[in-house]
Amino acid sequence: MKTSGPGAGKGDAPPDGISIKSAKDPGEAPAGGAGGGVSATAEPGKARGTEEGVVETAAVDEAELEKTKKTLEEKEKLLAEYADLLKRKQAEFENFKKRAQREVEENKKYATTDVILDTLSILDNFERAVESTRSSKDFEALIEGIIISNKQFKTLLEKNYGVKSIDAVGKEFNPNLHDAIMFEESGDCDRDTVIEVFQKGYSQHDRVIRHSKVKVKKSALRAGESLSGIYDNQEEEASEKGRPSDKGV
């Protein structure tokens, strides 16, 4: 008598009505519940999904690459345009500097044109006076012509350029206006006084452009002072005013 149940041996026959199939039967899939296991028929679909995902990712990467390449080409084109613009601007600036330099040189070259034009009429009058004297031997007329030309020239300088001569004779010595090149001992005056002018000085507007070279009579207070001492004082005064002083005898 064969018994069945949990304790039945491997060689015992199964109960009636129950057949047991091996899981290794090549015709059968492995057993599994409703939610358990994965059937062999699902594997090809999964592989296809993975392949499609890889293809899709590759397509996206290629599109991004093309987009990046296009952007890079646009930037390179823009960079080339800017480089060309910079070169043209540099060339324009160099041309501008050369042109400005030429204009400065031209202005310096012809800066005195107006002054020359103003003085030509006076030169014409002077030449006419000389020619007239040569033919007539009338030296009085020549002197008169020179006097007239001198007056015209002074008027021109003062009216057009603000140039005036500096009065000196009889004035108190002023190192801002005068350069003393000779001195005379005297005890009859109480201040250093200009008594002779060797070369006239001139001012333009409110600036001295040439100091008068003068002879000075020393005051009673400085009558015993040496000539070199006076020169030294003049140098100090001139230095304080920020200009060199001419020395001479």
C-alpha positions in Angstrom: 0.0 0.0 0.0 1.4 3.5 -1.1 0.8 6.5 1.0 0.6 10.1 -0.2 1.2 13.3 1.7 3.8 15.5 2.8 6.0 12.6 3.8 5.7 10.8 0.5 9.0 9.9 -1.1 10.3 11.3 -4.4 9.5 8.1 -6.1 5.9 7.9 -5.0 3.3 8.5 -7.6 1.1 11.6 -7.3 -2.4 11.4 -6.2 -5.0 10.6 -8.7 -6.1 13.6 -10.9 -3.0 15.6 -10.2 -0.2 15.9 -12.7 3.1 17.4 -12.0 5.1 19.1 -14.8 8.7 19.9 -14.4 9.7 23.6 -14.5 12.5 22.6 -16.7 10.1 21.4 -19.4 11.2 23.3 -22.5 7.6 23.8 -23.5 6.6 25.6 -20.4 7.4 28.9 -18.9 8.4 29.1 -15.3 5.6 29.2 -12.9 4.5 32.4 -11.4 1.6 34.2 -9.8 -0.5 36.9 -11.4 2.0 39.6 -10.4 5.0 37.5 -10.0 7.9 36.9 -12.4 8.6 38.1 -15.9 7.5 36.1 -18.9 10.1 35.3 -21.5 8.0 37.1 -24.1 8.6 40.5 -22.4 12.4 40.6 -22.9 12.5 41.5 -26.6 10.2 44.5 -26.0 12.3 45.8 -23.2 15.4 45.6 -25.5 13.7 47.4 -28.2 12.7 50.2 -25.8 16.2 50.6 -24.7 17.5 50.8 -28.2 14.9 53.4 -29.1 15.9 55.5 -26.0 19.6 55.4 -27.1 18.7 56.4 -30.6 16.5 59.2 -29.3 19.3 60.5 -27.0 21.8 60.3 -29.8 19.4 62.3 -32.0 19.0 65.0 -29.3 22.8 65.2 -28.8 23.4 65.6 -32.5 20.8 68.4 -32.7 22.4 70.1 -29.7 25.8 69.7 -31.4 24.5 71.2 -34.6 23.0 74.1 -32.7 26.3 74.7 -30.8 28.3 74.6 -34.1 25.9 77.1 -35.7 26.2 79.4 -32.7 30.0 79.1 -32.7 30.1 79.9 -36.4 28.0 83.0 -35.8 30.2 84.1 -33.0 33.3 83.6 -35.1 31.8 85.6 -37.9 30.9 88.4 -35.5 34.5 88.3 -34.0 35.9 88.6 -37.5 33.7 91.6 -38.2 34.8 93.3 -34.9 38.4 92.6 -35.7 38.0 94.2 -39.2 36.2 97.2 -37.6 39.0 97.6 -35.1 41.7 97.6 -37.8 39.8 100.2 -39.8 39.3 102.4 -36.7 43.0 102.1 -36.0 43.9 103.1 -39.5 41.4 106.1 -39.3 43.0 107.2 -36.0 46.5 107.0 -37.4 45.4 109.1 -40.4 43.7 111.6 -38.0 47.0 112.0 -36.0 49.0 112.6 -39.1 46.5 115.1 -40.4 46.4 116.9 -37.0 50.2 117.0 -36.9 50.3 118.5 -40.4 47.7 121.1 -39.3 49.8 122.0 -36.2 52.9 122.4 -38.3 51.0 124.5 -40.8 49.6 126.7 -38.1 53.1 127.2 -36.5 54.5 128.0 -39.9 52.0 130.7 -40.8 51.1 131.9 -37.2 52.7 135.3 -37.9 50.9 135.9 -41.2 48.5 138.4 -39.7 51.3 140.4 -38.1 53.3 140.5 -41.3 50.2 141.7 -43.3 49.7 144.4 -40.7 53.3 145.6 -41.0 53.6 145.4 -44.8 51.8 148.7 -45.3 54.3 150.4 -43.0 57.1 148.8 -44.9 55.6 150.1 -48.1 55.6 153.7 -46.7 59.2 153.4 -45.5 60.4 152.1 -48.9 58.5 154.9 -50.7 60.2 157.5 -48.4 63.7 156.0 -49.2 63.1 156.0 -53.0 61.8 159.5 -52.9 64.9 160.7 -51.0 67.2 159.0 -53.5 65.7 160.9 -56.4 65.1 164.2 -54.7 68.0 164.2 -52.1 65.5 165.7 -49.7 66.6 164.3 -46.4 64.2 166.3 -44.4 61.4 164.4 -46.2 63.1 161.1 -45.4 63.3 162.0 -41.7 59.6 163.0 -41.8 58.7 159.7 -43.5 60.6 157.7 -40.9 58.9 159.6 -38.1 55.5 158.9 -39.7 56.3 155.2 -40.1 57.5 154.9 -36.5 54.2 156.4 -35.3 52.2 154.1 -37.5 54.1 151.0 -36.3 53.6 152.0 -32.6 49.9 152.6 -33.2 49.6 149.2 -34.9 51.3 147.3 -32.1 49.2 149.0 -29.4 45.8 148.8 -31.2 46.1 145.3 -32.7 48.3 143.5 -30.2 48.2 145.4 -26.9 51.9 146.2 -27.0 53.1 149.4 -25.3 56.5 150.8 -24.4 57.4 151.0 -20.7 58.1 154.5 -19.4 61.4 154.5 -17.5 63.3 157.8 -17.4 62.6 159.7 -14.1 60.7 156.7 -12.7 61.7 154.8 -9.5 63.8 151.7 -10.3 61.5 148.7 -10.4 63.1 145.2 -11.0 59.8 144.0 -12.4 60.1 146.5 -15.2 63.7 147.5 -15.5 67.1 145.8 -15.7 69.8 148.0 -14.3 73.0 147.7 -16.2 74.7 150.8 -14.9 74.6 152.8 -11.7 75.6 156.4 -10.8 76.6 157.5 -7.3 74.4 160.3 -6.0 73.5 161.7 -2.6 70.8 164.1 -3.6 67.9 161.7 -4.1 66.0 159.5 -1.6 65.2 156.6 -4.0 66.9 154.7 -6.9 65.9 156.5 -10.0 66.2 155.6 -13.7 68.1 158.4 -15.4 68.8 156.8 -18.8 67.4 154.0 -21.1 69.7 152.0 -23.2 66.9 149.7 -24.6 63.2 150.3 -24.3 61.1 147.7 -22.6 57.6 146.6 -23.7 54.5 145.1 -22.2 51.7 143.2 -23.9 48.4 143.6 -22.2 49.3 143.0 -18.5 52.6 141.1 -19.0 56.1 142.5 -19.4 57.6 140.9 -22.6 60.9 142.8 -22.5 62.4 144.7 -19.6 64.0 148.1 -20.1 67.8 148.2 -19.8 68.5 151.3 -17.8 71.0 153.4 -15.9 70.1 154.0 -12.3 71.1 156.8 -9.9 71.5 155.3 -6.5 69.7 156.9 -3.5 71.5 158.5 -0.6 70.7 155.4 1.5 72.6 153.2 -0.9 75.3 155.7 -2.0 78.0 153.7 -0.2 76.9 150.3 -1.5 79.2 148.6 -4.0 78.1 147.9 -7.6 78.3 144.2 -7.0 76.1 144.4 -4.0 73.5 146.3 -6.0 73.6 143.6 -8.7 73.2 140.9 -6.0 70.1 142.7 -4.6 68.7 143.0 -8.1 69.3 139.2 -8.7 67.5 138.4 -5.5 64.5 140.7 -6.4 64.3 139.2 -9.9 64.5 135.7 -8.5 61.6 136.3 -6.2 59.6 137.4 -9.2 60.5 134.2 -11.0 62.5 135.7 -13.9 66.3 135.9 -14.7 68.0 139.3 -14.6 70.3 140.5 -17.3 73.7 141.8 -16.2 75.8 144.2 -18.1 78.0 147.3 -17.8 
